[in-house]
Amino acid sequence: MAGKRLSPLDMLFLTVESQETMLHVAGLLQFKPTNGARAEEITAQMRDELASVVVEPPWNLKLAYPNFLLHPMQRWVTDTEIDPTYHVRRSALPSPGDERELGVLISRLHSRPLDLSRPPWEAHLIEGLENGNLALYVKVHHSLVDGYTAAKLLSRALSKDPDDTGTPLFFAVPPTRRERASLLDSAPAPSLGGVVDTVRSGFTSLNDVFKALVKVNRSRRDEANALVPSLQAPRTIFDNRISRNRRFATQQYDLPRLKRIAAATGGTLNDVLLAICAGGLRRYLSELGELPDKPLIAFIPVNVRPKDDPGGGNAVAGMLANLSTHIDDPKERIESIIASTRAAKEQMEGMTRNAILAYTAILSAPFVVQTSTAQAGLGQVLPPTYNVMISNVPGPTEPLYFRGHKLESDYPVSIPMHGTALNITCLSYAGTLNVGFIGCRDNAPHLQHLAVYSGDAVVELETAFGIK
């Protein structure tokens, strides 16, 4: 049977799926209609187009054995009978159609699992926003694409030309390019030389990982070392079993503003992002009476694809970072965060791509136990490996349009899991940083407060470093 095989990481995203931990990622895009068009007119036009749409990869791929997820020959195959009207749906917000109503709808949509017997994605066209915008919520299973690839696919389907009125739907094959190549080409058959290279690479990776683990072990005995080892995170309200109910909130920052903070602190844009989240989390947990004495630990996914890689499947490593939430002063807090991220980066210097992936798996291994024990209601058996996941995905640098309608924001919506009830994901777009806060409604209540407090944390940093 033709098709692309699933990698072990892709299979992992399938096998840990449950009613509470649904492994889909999503994006919430808002477009500002132009030329007097109304959102409901745009959605009606898109609905009418579905009857004649030809769906392109990866949006027409489904699992060969959806009822046997661990099938040894599991792979992606083309769905020759795909029904676009099933995957694309139309919704309208109740009055007043404000950000709160939109957040409630996205929370509800993200709480529903995808049908794995079909191509695992859905798109919801949302009208009724009080600002007149059209919203598009697209979710796709993480086993099919990672966040990097999803962002690439969606942005590639938009246009940089505001006068381009012929932009096809993001999942549709353009009429002039029906033979367009897929991002998910079939995997070639392994050769003897490839097997030898893989084995040789494996030995090299193991050697690198062994050296890194020695460093981790030494860091446990050296309190001055900023490197974060496993099983050092404090217990928080985020570390328990989650329900299937979600809460979603957003925040948008101007990138030049954050870059000024980075320049003043001597850190990176990612360091500033972590400091903003840390400041928001400190106030949020304090308000709930749940701030631990020890600092929260974040898991930071790291894209290990080569430059200009088109994406497809999953290729994500990661590192641990100290959020220093026990420190009250924002200046001292970000300085501690910068030291932590530098130590984590130094840990991976000189390691091959395979070694970094293997090292990430070893570093995260205790979290697999943490997730399993949390699912069984035994979250106190082991100390957590980390408390929150914070991702930063690079997005388009120029404004994008869909048939002349300008994309104003693009918020990622990620995955809470047992033992990690809160996930914060960021996507840069045209001079802005769009942040999506997604959490379990029961373990992370009043999530909009966290989004607001994270915005306040920007002002705190600017004040601390005298930035005007």
C-alpha positions as CSV (number, residue, x, y, z in Angstrom):
1,M,0.0,0.0,0.0
2,A,1.5,3.4,-1.1
3,G,1.8,6.2,1.4
4,K,4.2,7.8,3.9
5,R,5.0,5.8,7.0
6,L,4.6,7.4,10.4
7,S,7.7,8.2,12.4
8,P,7.9,6.9,16.0
9,L,7.2,10.5,17.2
10,D,4.1,10.7,14.9
11,M,2.9,7.3,16.3
12,L,3.4,8.7,19.8
13,F,1.0,11.5,19.1
14,L,-1.6,8.9,18.0
15,T,-1.2,6.4,20.8
16,V,-1.4,8.9,23.7
17,E,-4.7,10.3,22.4
18,S,-7.6,10.0,24.9
19,Q,-10.9,11.7,25.6
20,E,-9.1,14.2,27.9
21,T,-5.8,14.6,26.0
22,M,-6.7,15.3,22.4
23,L,-3.6,15.6,20.3
24,H,-4.6,18.3,17.8
25,V,-3.1,21.7,17.3
26,A,-4.9,24.6,15.8
27,G,-4.7,28.2,14.6
28,L,-7.2,31.1,15.0
29,L,-6.9,33.6,12.2
30,Q,-8.8,36.9,11.9
31,F,-9.2,38.7,8.6
32,K,-10.4,42.3,8.0
33,P,-12.9,42.3,5.1
34,T,-12.2,45.0,2.4
35,N,-14.2,46.7,-0.3
36,G,-17.4,46.7,1.9
37,A,-17.6,42.9,2.0
38,R,-19.3,41.4,5.0
39,A,-18.0,38.3,6.8
40,E,-21.2,36.3,6.2
41,E,-20.9,37.0,2.4
42,I,-17.4,35.7,2.4
43,T,-18.2,32.5,4.3
44,A,-21.3,31.9,2.0
45,Q,-19.0,32.2,-1.0
46,M,-16.5,29.8,0.4
47,R,-19.2,27.3,1.3
48,D,-20.5,27.3,-2.2
49,E,-17.0,26.6,-3.6
50,L,-16.7,23.3,-1.7
51,A,-18.7,21.3,-4.2
52,S,-15.9,21.7,-6.9
53,V,-12.8,21.7,-4.7
54,V,-9.9,19.3,-5.3
55,V,-8.1,18.8,-1.9
56,E,-4.3,18.7,-2.0
57,P,-1.9,16.9,0.4
58,P,-1.6,16.8,3.3
59,W,-5.2,17.7,3.7
60,N,-6.4,14.6,1.8
61,L,-4.4,12.1,3.8
62,K,-5.9,9.7,6.3
63,L,-4.6,6.7,8.3
64,A,-4.5,3.4,6.6
65,Y,-5.6,1.6,9.7
66,P,-7.6,4.0,11.9
67,N,-9.0,1.2,14.1
68,F,-5.6,-0.3,14.7
69,L,-3.3,2.6,15.6
70,L,-0.3,0.4,16.4
71,H,-0.5,-1.5,13.2
72,P,3.1,-2.2,12.1
73,M,2.3,-1.0,8.6
74,Q,0.5,2.2,9.7
75,R,0.9,5.0,7.2
76,W,-0.8,7.9,5.6
77,V,-2.8,7.2,2.4
78,T,-4.8,9.4,0.1
79,D,-8.5,9.6,0.8
80,T,-10.0,9.3,-2.7
81,E,-13.5,10.0,-1.3
82,I,-12.8,13.0,0.9
83,D,-15.9,15.2,1.5
84,P,-14.8,18.9,2.0
85,T,-18.3,19.8,3.3
86,Y,-17.6,17.6,6.3
87,H,-14.3,19.2,7.1
88,V,-15.3,22.9,6.5
89,R,-18.1,24.2,8.8
90,R,-19.7,27.6,9.3
91,S,-20.4,29.2,12.7
92,A,-21.8,32.5,14.0
93,L,-21.1,34.1,17.3
94,P,-24.0,35.3,19.5
95,S,-24.3,39.0,20.1
96,P,-22.3,41.0,21.0
97,G,-19.7,38.8,19.2
98,D,-16.8,40.1,21.3
99,E,-13.5,38.5,22.2
100,R,-15.0,36.7,25.1
101,E,-17.7,35.0,22.9
102,L,-15.0,34.1,20.4
103,G,-12.8,32.6,23.1
104,V,-15.8,30.5,24.4
105,L,-16.4,29.1,20.9
106,I,-12.8,28.2,20.3
107,S,-12.6,26.6,23.8
108,R,-15.6,24.5,22.9
109,L,-14.3,23.5,19.4
110,H,-10.9,22.6,20.8
111,S,-12.5,20.3,23.4
112,R,-13.8,18.0,20.6
113,P,-11.6,15.2,19.2
114,L,-11.0,14.7,15.5
115,D,-12.3,11.8,13.6
116,L,-9.2,9.6,12.9
117,S,-11.1,7.6,10.2
118,R,-11.0,10.7,8.0
119,P,-8.2,13.1,7.1
120,P,-7.6,14.5,10.6
121,W,-8.5,18.2,10.3
122,E,-11.4,20.7,10.5
123,A,-11.9,24.3,9.5
124,H,-14.5,26.5,11.0
125,L,-15.5,29.8,9.3
126,I,-16.7,32.1,12.0
127,E,-18.9,35.2,11.4
128,G,-20.8,37.5,13.8
129,L,-17.7,39.3,15.3
130,E,-18.6,42.7,16.6
131,N,-15.6,44.2,14.7
132,G,-16.9,42.8,11.4
133,N,-13.9,40.5,11.0
134,L,-14.0,37.0,9.6
135,A,-12.4,34.4,11.9
136,L,-11.0,31.0,10.7
137,Y,-10.3,28.3,13.2
138,V,-8.3,25.4,11.7
139,K,-7.3,22.3,13.7
140,V,-5.2,19.3,12.6
141,H,-3.9,16.3,14.4
142,H,-0.3,16.6,15.6
143,S,0.6,13.2,14.1
144,L,0.0,14.6,10.6
145,V,2.0,17.9,11.0
146,D,3.8,19.8,13.7
147,G,3.3,23.5,14.5
148,Y,6.1,24.5,12.2
149,T,4.6,22.7,9.2
150,A,1.0,23.9,10.1
151,A,2.2,27.5,10.1
152,K,4.0,27.0,6.8
153,L,1.0,25.4,5.1
154,L,-1.5,28.1,6.2
155,S,0.8,31.0,5.3
156,R,1.7,29.5,2.0
157,A,-2.0,29.4,1.1
158,L,-2.3,33.2,1.6
159,S,-1.1,35.9,-0.7
160,K,1.3,38.9,-0.2
161,D,-0.6,40.8,-2.8
162,P,-3.7,42.6,-1.5
163,D,-5.0,42.8,-5.1
164,D,-4.9,39.0,-5.5
165,T,-8.6,38.0,-5.5
166,G,-8.1,34.5,-6.8
167,T,-6.5,32.9,-3.7
168,P,-7.8,29.3,-3.4
169,L,-8.9,27.8,-0.1
170,F,-5.9,26.7,2.0
171,F,-6.6,23.0,1.4
172,A,-7.5,23.3,-2.3
173,V,-5.3,22.6,-5.3
174,P,-5.0,25.8,-7.3
175,P,-6.6,25.2,-10.8
176,T,-3.3,26.2,-12.5
177,R,-1.2,23.9,-10.3
178,R,-3.0,20.6,-10.0
179,E,0.3,18.7,-10.1
180,R,1.7,20.7,-7.2
181,A,4.1,18.5,-5.1
182,S,3.2,17.4,-1.6
183,L,5.1,18.4,1.5
184,L,4.6,14.8,2.6
185,D,6.3,12.7,-0.1
186,S,6.3,9.0,0.2
187,A,9.3,7.7,2.1
188,P,11.9,5.9,-0.1
189,A,12.8,2.3,0.5
190,P,15.8,2.0,2.8
191,S,19.1,0.9,1.2
192,L,22.0,-1.0,2.8
193,G,24.1,2.2,2.7
194,G,21.3,4.1,4.4
195,V,21.1,1.5,7.1
196,V,24.9,1.6,7.7
197,D,24.7,5.4,7.9
198,T,21.8,5.2,10.4
199,V,23.7,2.8,12.6
200,R,26.9,4.9,12.5
201,S,24.8,8.1,13.3
202,G,23.2,6.2,16.1
203,F,26.5,5.4,17.8
204,T,27.6,9.0,17.4
205,S,24.4,10.3,18.9
206,L,24.6,8.0,21.8
207,N,28.1,9.2,22.5
208,D,26.9,12.8,22.4
209,V,23.9,12.0,24.6
210,F,26.2,10.2,27.1
211,K,28.4,13.3,27.4
212,A,25.3,15.6,27.8
213,L,23.9,13.3,30.5
214,V,27.2,13.5,32.4
215,K,26.8,17.3,32.4
216,V,23.2,17.0,33.7
217,N,24.4,14.7,36.5
218,R,27.1,17.2,37.4
219,S,24.5,20.1,37.4
220,R,22.5,18.3,40.1
221,R,25.6,18.7,42.4
222,D,26.4,22.2,41.5
223,E,23.8,24.7,42.8
224,A,25.6,27.5,40.9
225,N,24.9,25.8,37.6
226,A,21.9,27.3,35.8
227,L,21.2,24.1,33.9
228,V,17.8,22.6,34.8
229,P,17.8,18.8,35.3
230,S,14.8,16.5,35.2
231,L,12.5,16.0,38.2
232,Q,13.3,19.4,39.7
233,A,10.1,21.3,39.1
234,P,7.8,22.2,42.0
235,R,4.2,20.8,42.3
236,T,1.6,23.2,41.0
237,I,-2.1,23.1,40.0
238,F,-1.0,22.3,36.5
239,D,0.5,18.9,37.3
240,N,-2.6,16.8,37.8
241,R,-5.1,14.9,35.7
242,I,-7.0,17.1,33.3
243,S,-10.5,17.0,32.0
244,R,-11.6,17.4,28.3
245,N,-12.8,20.9,28.9
246,R,-10.6,23.8,27.6
247,R,-10.2,27.5,28.1
248,F,-8.5,29.7,25.5
249,A,-7.2,33.3,25.8
250,T,-5.0,35.5,23.6
251,Q,-2.5,38.3,23.8
252,Q,-0.8,40.3,21.0
253,Y,2.5,42.2,21.4
254,D,4.4,44.5,19.0
255,L,7.7,42.8,18.1
256,P,9.8,46.0,18.0
257,R,8.7,46.7,21.6
258,L,9.9,43.2,22.7
259,K,13.1,43.6,20.8
260,R,13.9,46.8,22.7
261,I,13.5,44.9,25.9
262,A,15.8,42.1,24.6
263,A,18.5,44.6,23.6
264,A,18.3,46.3,27.1
265,T,18.6,42.9,28.9
266,G,21.3,41.3,26.7
267,G,19.0,38.4,26.1
268,T,17.1,37.1,23.1
269,L,13.5,37.6,22.0
270,N,12.7,34.1,23.4
271,D,14.1,35.1,26.8
272,V,11.8,38.1,26.9
273,L,8.9,35.9,26.0
274,L,9.7,33.6,28.9
275,A,10.1,36.5,31.2
276,I,6.7,37.9,30.1
277,C,5.1,34.5,30.7
278,A,6.9,34.1,34.1
279,G,5.7,37.5,35.3
280,G,2.1,36.7,34.3
281,L,2.3,33.2,35.9
282,R,3.7,34.6,39.1
283,R,0.8,37.1,39.5
284,Y,-1.8,34.6,38.3
285,L,-0.7,31.8,40.7
286,S,-0.4,34.3,43.6
287,E,-3.9,35.5,43.0
288,L,-5.1,31.9,43.3
289,G,-2.9,31.3,46.4
290,E,-1.0,28.6,44.4
291,L,2.4,30.2,43.8
292,P,5.1,27.6,44.9
293,D,8.3,28.6,46.7
294,K,10.4,27.0,44.0
295,P,10.6,28.4,40.5
296,L,8.3,27.0,37.8
297,I,10.1,25.0,35.0
298,A,9.2,25.4,31.4
299,F,9.7,22.9,28.5
300,I,10.8,24.8,25.4
301,P,10.2,23.0,22.1
302,V,13.1,23.6,19.6
303,N,12.7,23.2,15.9
304,V,15.7,21.2,14.6
305,R,14.9,21.4,10.9
306,P,17.5,22.8,8.6
307,K,16.9,26.3,7.2
308,D,14.3,26.6,4.5
309,D,13.0,23.1,5.3
310,P,9.4,22.9,4.0
311,G,8.1,20.9,6.9
312,G,6.1,17.7,7.2
313,G,5.7,15.3,10.1
314,N,7.3,16.1,13.4
315,A,10.9,17.2,14.0
316,V,10.9,18.8,17.4
317,A,13.5,18.7,20.2
318,G,13.4,20.6,23.5
319,M,15.1,22.0,26.5
320,L,14.2,22.9,30.1
321,A,14.3,26.5,31.4
322,N,14.0,28.0,34.8
323,L,11.2,30.7,34.8
324,S,12.4,32.1,38.2
325,T,8.8,32.8,39.3
326,H,10.1,32.8,42.9
327,I,11.9,36.1,42.2
328,D,9.8,39.3,42.8
329,D,12.0,41.8,41.0
330,P,11.4,41.6,37.2
331,K,15.0,42.6,36.4
332,E,16.5,39.9,38.5
333,R,13.9,37.4,37.2
334,I,14.8,37.9,33.5
335,E,18.6,37.8,34.3
336,S,18.0,34.4,35.9
337,I,16.0,33.2,32.9
338,I,18.7,34.3,30.5
339,A,21.3,32.4,32.5
340,S,19.1,29.3,32.4
341,T,18.5,29.3,28.7
342,R,22.1,30.0,27.9
343,A,23.1,26.9,29.9
344,A,20.5,24.8,28.1
345,K,21.8,25.9,24.7
346,E,25.4,25.2,25.7
347,Q,24.3,21.7,26.7
348,M,23.3,21.0,23.1
349,E,26.2,22.7,21.4
350,G,28.2,20.3,19.2
351,M,25.4,17.6,19.2
352,T,24.1,16.3,16.0
353,R,20.4,16.6,15.1
354,N,19.8,13.0,15.9
355,A,21.7,13.4,19.2
356,I,19.5,16.4,20.1
357,L,16.3,14.4,19.4
358,A,17.6,11.5,21.5
359,Y,18.7,13.7,24.3
360,T,15.3,15.4,24.4
361,A,13.7,12.0,24.6
362,I,15.9,11.0,27.6
363,L,15.4,14.4,29.2
364,S,11.6,14.0,28.8
365,A,11.4,10.4,29.8
366,P,10.3,11.2,33.4
367,F,7.5,13.3,32.0
368,V,6.0,10.2,30.3
369,V,5.8,8.6,33.8
370,Q,4.4,11.9,35.2
371,T,1.7,12.0,32.5
372,S,0.8,8.4,33.1
373,T,0.6,8.8,36.9
374,A,-1.4,12.1,36.6
375,Q,-3.9,10.3,34.3
376,A,-4.3,7.6,36.9
377,G,-4.8,10.3,39.6
378,L,-1.4,9.6,41.2
379,G,0.2,12.9,40.3
380,Q,2.1,13.1,43.5
381,V,4.2,9.9,42.9
382,L,7.1,11.7,41.1
383,P,8.2,15.3,41.2
384,P,7.3,17.0,37.9
385,T,9.8,17.4,35.1
386,Y,8.3,20.7,34.1
387,N,5.1,22.7,34.8
388,V,4.3,24.5,31.6
389,M,5.1,24.2,27.9
390,I,6.1,27.5,26.1
391,S,6.6,27.4,22.3
392,N,7.6,30.1,19.9
393,V,7.0,29.4,16.2
394,P,8.4,31.8,13.5
395,G,5.7,33.0,11.2
396,P,5.4,35.3,8.1
397,T,7.2,38.6,8.3
398,E,5.1,40.4,5.8
399,P,1.3,41.1,5.8
400,L,-0.8,38.4,4.2
401,Y,-4.2,38.5,2.5
402,F,-7.0,36.2,1.5
403,R,-8.7,37.5,-1.6
404,G,-7.8,41.0,-0.5
405,H,-8.9,40.6,3.1
406,K,-6.0,41.4,5.4
407,L,-4.8,38.9,8.0
408,E,-4.8,40.8,11.2
409,S,-3.8,38.1,13.7
410,D,-2.9,34.5,13.8
411,Y,-3.1,32.8,17.2
412,P,-1.8,29.2,17.8
413,V,-4.0,26.9,19.9
414,S,-1.9,24.0,21.3
415,I,-2.3,20.9,23.6
416,P,-2.8,20.6,27.4
417,M,-2.0,17.1,28.7
418,H,-2.2,15.2,32.0
419,G,0.5,16.6,34.1
420,T,0.8,19.8,32.0
421,A,-2.6,21.5,32.1
422,L,-1.3,24.8,30.6
423,N,0.3,25.4,27.2
424,I,1.5,28.7,25.9
425,T,2.3,29.0,22.2
426,C,3.4,32.0,20.2
427,L,3.5,32.8,16.5
428,S,5.3,35.9,15.0
429,Y,3.5,37.6,12.2
430,A,4.2,40.9,10.4
431,G,5.7,42.7,13.3
432,T,3.6,41.2,16.0
433,L,3.8,38.3,18.4
434,N,0.5,36.4,18.7
435,V,0.2,34.4,21.9
436,G,-2.4,31.6,22.5
437,F,-3.0,30.4,26.1
438,I,-4.7,27.1,26.2
439,G,-5.5,25.2,29.4
440,C,-7.7,22.7,31.1
441,R,-10.7,24.7,32.4
442,D,-10.6,22.9,35.8
443,N,-6.9,23.0,36.4
444,A,-6.2,26.5,35.0
445,P,-9.3,28.6,35.9
446,H,-9.8,32.2,34.8
447,L,-7.2,31.9,32.0
448,Q,-8.0,35.3,30.6
449,H,-6.4,36.7,33.8
450,L,-3.1,35.1,32.9
451,A,-3.2,36.7,29.4
452,V,-3.9,40.2,30.9
453,Y,-1.2,39.7,33.6
454,S,1.3,38.7,30.9
455,G,0.6,41.9,29.1
456,D,1.2,43.8,32.3
457,A,4.6,42.0,32.6
458,V,5.8,43.8,29.5
459,V,5.2,47.1,31.2
460,E,7.0,45.9,34.3
461,L,10.1,45.0,32.3
462,E,10.1,48.3,30.4
463,T,9.9,50.1,33.7
464,A,12.7,48.0,35.3
465,F,15.1,48.8,32.5
466,G,14.0,52.4,31.9
467,I,12.6,51.7,28.4
468,K,10.2,54.4,27.0
